[in-house]
Every structure is written in structure tokens, then in C-alpha cells.
């Protein structure tokens, strides 16, 4: 799926932030940090990834339905399944 660069910029920023947060969670686990702190940070990573996924699907929804490539466009059911995979 190709989504315009302007729509992808915030998604990439969010994914990079989540990547940094995940690295911090790994470090916290390795250093034996308090479970509450680890879970709090892990929840933040999860939310960031969810929001990035929703943004990708929302930005690309039209392209998924009206794709000009050699592959057939996604059906409404396929698109719904893709969207619900993030839930």
C-alpha cells in the first residue's frame, strides 16, 4: 500500500517514538525495574503502535479500495478484516 509522504510522516515519527519506548522497556526488564513501571511503559508502546496502525489504515483506505496496481483492489470485507486486526 502506498500512502502519500505527508500522511506517512506522523506515522513514521510515532513508530520511531514507539521504537525508543520499546528499547526503554527492554532495558527496564533487563535491569529488574518495578513491574508497574514496566507495564506502564509497555502500555504506552502498545498505544503508539495501535495509533500508527489506525493512521496507516485510515490514510490508505481509499487506496486499498481503488488500487491502480496489477493486484485487484481489496474488497470491503478484506479491508474491514485488516482494520479489525488492529482492534
Protein Blocks (a to p, Z undefined) as FASTA:
>chain_A
ZZdfklmmmmmmmmmmmmmmmmmmmmmmmnopafklmmmmmmmmmmmmmmmmmmmmmmmm
mmmmmccbfbdcddfklmmmmmmmmZZ
